[in-house]
Structures are given as C-alpha cells and as structure tokens.
Amino acid sequence: MRPIFVVIVNYRTGALAVDCLASLATMIDELRGGRVIVADNASGDDSLALIGAAIAQRGWSGWAELLALPRNGGFAYGNNAAIARVREIAPDFGAVLLLNPDTVASPGAVLRLAEHMD
C-alpha cells in the first residue's frame, strides 16, 4: 500500500495546529509510512516556534515536519507547497489529506478515509 500524507496549512493558528497534530499522533501507522506536513504561510506570529517546539519536544519528528513558507500566498499556495514536498519525499504516494488546523481527527479517521480511497 502506498503512503498517505496529511497536509495542514497554518496561518496564525499555531496552537490549533498543535492540537491537530496531537489528534493525529495515535494514527501514524495508518499513514503507511507517510508524514504530516504543516505548511506555515508566513504567519509572522509565534506559530513557527510553537509548532516546531511541539514537534521536537513531543517526539513527533519521525512523522511530522514544519514547512516555513516565505509568504502568505493563501490556502491553495500553502497546500501546493506542501504537496510539492510530498512529491519529493514519496513520488508514488497514495493520497494526500488536506486538513484545516482547527481539525481534531477522531480515532481511526485516517484509516477509514484510506480504506474508502482504496
């Protein structure tokens, strides 16, 4: 099975993005070797520090990464930049799930979505 990636675009919602990551932490095996990429759209607040610290301190670096973008190009810009990163990591990826930073994923949600897409 091909890897699944999750993309979260952040703009000045660092705490929400951390909560979203925390909700995904129990579902990492469901990504089939994929990762979660948080694209920060040049928030200009403490989002980069907050998200980066959470990834480092909570041991999420094996499955989550923060992509600091040079400008706020909007939602599509952030998603496209993160998907370009996905293509670098795994050109043959299976799927990309786009989540808003205020999403709190229910247990098993990634697996159910992956099974549906399969």
Solvent accessible surface area in square Angstrom, and as a share of the most:
residue,aa,sasa,rsa
1,M,184,0.82
2,R,134,0.49
3,P,24,0.15
4,I,3,0.01
5,F,1,0.00
6,V,0,0.00
7,V,0,0.00
8,I,0,0.00
9,V,11,0.06
10,N,0,0.00
11,Y,84,0.32
12,R,140,0.51
13,T,41,0.24
14,G,6,0.05
15,A,62,0.48
16,L,80,0.40
17,A,0,0.00
18,V,11,0.06
19,D,77,0.40
20,C,0,0.00
21,L,0,0.00
22,A,38,0.30
23,S,20,0.13
24,L,3,0.01
25,A,35,0.27
26,T,120,0.70
27,M,5,0.02
28,I,37,0.19
29,D,135,0.70
30,E,33,0.15
31,L,3,0.02
32,R,56,0.21
33,G,71,0.68
34,G,5,0.05
35,R,47,0.17
36,V,0,0.00
37,I,0,0.00
38,V,0,0.00
39,A,0,0.00
40,D,0,0.00
41,N,3,0.02
42,A,39,0.30
43,S,2,0.01
44,G,78,0.75
45,D,67,0.35
46,D,91,0.47
47,S,0,0.00
48,L,75,0.37
49,A,73,0.56
50,L,70,0.35
51,I,0,0.00
52,G,26,0.25
53,A,39,0.30
54,A,9,0.07
55,I,13,0.07
56,A,75,0.58
57,Q,149,0.66
58,R,132,0.48
59,G,57,0.55
60,W,20,0.07
61,S,71,0.46
62,G,65,0.63
63,W,25,0.09
64,A,2,0.02
65,E,29,0.13
66,L,49,0.24
67,L,44,0.22
68,A,62,0.48
69,L,18,0.09
70,P,116,0.73
71,R,136,0.49
72,N,74,0.38
73,G,32,0.31
74,G,29,0.28
75,F,112,0.46
76,A,66,0.51
77,Y,54,0.20
78,G,0,0.00
79,N,10,0.05
80,N,97,0.50
81,A,26,0.20
82,A,0,0.00
83,I,38,0.19
84,A,52,0.40
85,R,77,0.28
86,V,0,0.00
87,R,146,0.53
88,E,123,0.55
89,I,60,0.30
90,A,12,0.09
91,P,110,0.69
92,D,87,0.45
93,F,42,0.17
94,G,31,0.29
95,A,15,0.11
96,V,33,0.19
97,L,18,0.09
98,L,86,0.43
99,L,34,0.17
100,N,79,0.40
101,P,18,0.11
102,D,93,0.48
103,T,38,0.22
104,V,108,0.62
105,A,15,0.11
106,S,63,0.41
107,P,113,0.71
108,G,18,0.18
109,A,21,0.16
110,V,4,0.03
111,L,77,0.38
112,R,137,0.50
113,L,83,0.41
114,A,1,0.01
115,E,102,0.46
116,H,157,0.70
117,M,91,0.41
118,D,115,0.60
